Amino acid sequence: MARYRDANCKLCRREGMKLFLKGNRCTSDKCAFDRRGYAPGQHGQSGRRKGSEYGLQLREKQKVRRIYGVLERQFHNYFIKAAKKKGITGEILLQMLESRLDNIVYRFGFAPSRKAARQLVRHNHILVDGKKVNIPSYEVKPGSIVSICEKSRNLDIIHQSLKDAGKEVDLDWIKIDKVKMEGQLLEVPTRAQIPTLVQEQMVVELYSK
């Protein structure tokens, strides 16, 4: 399956904001966005032009897609499903992305980034309600318990990530037990509870044309 393999820091620079794709590096002095906050490419330092309405909507869609690490077709399928449900489409879209197993593993602090969380899932390190699940897009339901496999509890990446997890924003829709290395999704978060700085309505407007 296709996957972006270039430097992740270029994505942050392209979107003009930190997408936190590289874990602790994004908050350190090594962050490329802090050192070179302009867009990549030979014209990057010439300044950002005022984009068209379509251009701004496209950038917002790319921003959301890159934050959660999903491909174009996957993202479009999420939007179609969200549009069919009752409620605010943009909010439902973010709720669906937040319910992905790789995102939940990241939110619980088991991995420093969503990319690292995706690898933990694919390599059979994660249990959902006691059963191994290796599908990053698996939808975690409220009440489900996500934990680390017994054989994987000594992985350095997990211990270091849990150690640093206290620096993150506390989320009241999840419950984490660092000792047991497990967490529970208490409820589907509302838009106000999702700490993702995007304008999802612009994504809805883009796909509604």
C-alpha positions in Angstrom: 0.0 0.0 0.0 1.2 3.5 -0.8 2.7 5.5 2.1 4.5 8.8 2.4 8.2 8.1 2.8 9.8 11.6 2.5 10.9 13.7 5.5 8.0 14.2 7.9 9.2 17.7 8.8 8.5 18.9 5.3 4.8 18.2 5.9 4.8 20.5 8.9 6.6 23.2 6.9 4.2 22.8 4.0 1.1 23.2 6.2 2.6 26.1 8.2 2.2 24.5 11.6 3.5 21.7 13.7 1.7 18.4 13.0 3.6 16.5 15.7 4.6 13.7 13.4 7.9 12.9 15.1 7.0 12.7 18.8 9.4 14.4 21.2 11.6 15.8 18.4 8.7 18.2 17.6 9.1 19.8 21.0 12.9 19.8 21.1 15.5 22.2 19.6 15.9 19.8 16.7 12.5 20.6 15.3 12.9 21.6 11.7 9.8 23.7 11.7 11.3 25.9 14.5 14.5 26.3 12.5 13.0 26.7 9.1 9.4 27.7 9.4 9.0 28.4 5.7 7.6 26.1 3.1 10.0 23.5 1.5 11.3 24.0 -2.0 13.2 26.7 -3.8 10.4 29.2 -3.5 9.6 28.5 0.1 11.4 31.5 1.6 9.6 33.9 -0.8 6.6 34.0 1.6 3.2 32.4 1.5 0.8 33.9 -1.0 -2.8 34.5 -0.1 -4.5 31.4 -1.4 -7.8 31.0 -3.1 -10.8 29.7 -1.3 -10.3 26.3 -2.9 -6.6 26.4 -2.0 -7.2 27.1 1.7 -9.8 24.3 1.8 -7.4 21.9 0.2 -4.6 22.8 2.6 -6.9 22.2 5.5 -7.9 18.8 4.2 -4.3 17.9 3.7 -3.5 19.1 7.2 -6.2 16.8 8.8 -5.2 13.9 6.6 -1.5 14.2 7.5 -2.1 14.6 11.2 -3.9 11.3 11.4 -1.7 9.6 8.8 -4.4 8.3 6.4 -4.2 8.0 2.7 -6.4 10.1 0.3 -8.8 7.3 -0.5 -9.1 6.3 3.1 -9.8 9.9 4.1 -12.5 10.3 1.4 -14.2 7.1 2.6 -14.2 8.5 6.1 -15.9 11.7 4.9 -18.5 9.7 2.9 -19.4 7.7 6.1 -19.5 10.9 8.2 -21.7 12.7 5.7 -24.3 9.8 5.9 -24.6 10.1 9.7 -26.9 12.5 11.6 -25.1 15.4 13.1 -22.3 17.8 12.3 -20.3 16.2 9.5 -17.0 17.8 10.4 -17.2 16.8 14.0 -18.3 13.2 13.1 -15.3 13.0 10.7 -12.9 13.9 13.5 -14.6 11.5 15.9 -14.1 8.7 13.5 -10.4 9.5 13.0 -9.9 9.8 16.8 -11.5 6.3 17.2 -8.9 4.7 15.0 -6.8 2.2 16.9 -3.5 3.8 16.0 -4.7 7.1 17.2 -6.0 5.6 20.5 -2.6 4.0 21.1 -1.0 7.4 20.6 -3.5 9.2 22.8 -2.9 6.6 25.6 0.8 7.5 25.4 2.0 4.0 24.3 3.8 5.6 21.3 5.5 9.0 20.8 3.7 9.5 17.5 0.8 8.1 15.4 3.3 6.7 13.0 5.0 4.8 15.8 1.6 3.7 17.2 0.7 2.3 13.7 3.9 0.2 13.8 3.1 -1.2 17.2 -0.4 -2.2 16.0 0.9 -3.8 12.8 3.6 -5.8 14.7 1.0 -7.4 17.0 1.9 -5.5 20.2 -1.6 -4.3 20.9 -4.7 -6.0 22.4 -8.3 -4.7 22.3 -10.4 -6.3 25.0 -7.8 -9.1 25.3 -7.6 -9.9 21.6 -4.7 -9.1 19.3 -5.6 -6.5 16.7 -3.1 -5.6 14.0 -5.3 -3.2 11.9 -4.4 0.5 12.5 -7.8 1.6 11.2 -9.8 -0.6 13.6 -12.6 1.4 15.2 -12.3 1.4 19.0 -15.7 1.5 20.7 -16.5 3.3 23.9 -15.8 1.0 26.8 -13.1 -1.0 25.0 -9.8 -1.6 26.8 -6.6 -1.3 24.8 -3.5 -2.8 26.3 0.0 -3.9 25.5 0.7 -7.6 24.9 2.5 -9.3 27.8 5.6 -10.1 25.7 5.9 -6.5 24.5 5.8 -4.7 27.8 9.6 -4.3 27.9 9.9 -2.4 24.7 11.9 0.8 25.3 9.8 2.9 22.9 6.7 2.2 25.1 8.4 2.9 28.4 9.9 6.1 27.1 6.7 7.2 25.6 4.7 6.5 28.8 7.4 8.5 30.8 6.9 11.5 28.5 3.1 11.1 28.3 2.6 13.3 31.3 3.7 16.3 29.2 0.7 15.9 27.0 -2.7 17.5 27.4 -5.0 15.5 29.7 -8.1 14.1 28.0 -11.1 13.4 30.0 -12.6 10.9 27.5 -9.9 8.3 28.1 -8.6 6.6 31.2 -5.0 5.3 31.4 -3.3 2.9 33.8 0.5 3.2 33.2 1.3 0.3 35.6 -1.0 -2.2 33.8 -0.1 -0.6 30.4 -3.7 -0.3 29.4 -6.3 2.3 28.7 -10.0 2.6 28.1 -12.0 4.8 25.8 -14.7 6.2 28.0 -16.8 7.9 25.4 -16.7 9.4 21.9 -15.2 12.8 22.4 -17.0 16.0 21.4 -15.4 18.5 19.1 -14.4 20.7 22.1 -12.6 17.7 23.7 -10.5 16.9 20.6 -7.2 18.9 20.8 -6.6 19.0 17.0 -6.2 22.5 15.7 -7.9 22.3 12.4 -10.9 23.9 10.7 -12.9 20.8 9.7 -15.7 22.8 8.3 -13.4 23.8 5.4 -12.9 20.1 4.6 -16.7 19.7 4.5 -17.0 22.6 2.2 -14.2 21.2 -0.1 -15.9 17.9 -0.5 -19.4 19.4 -0.8 -18.5 21.2 -4.1 
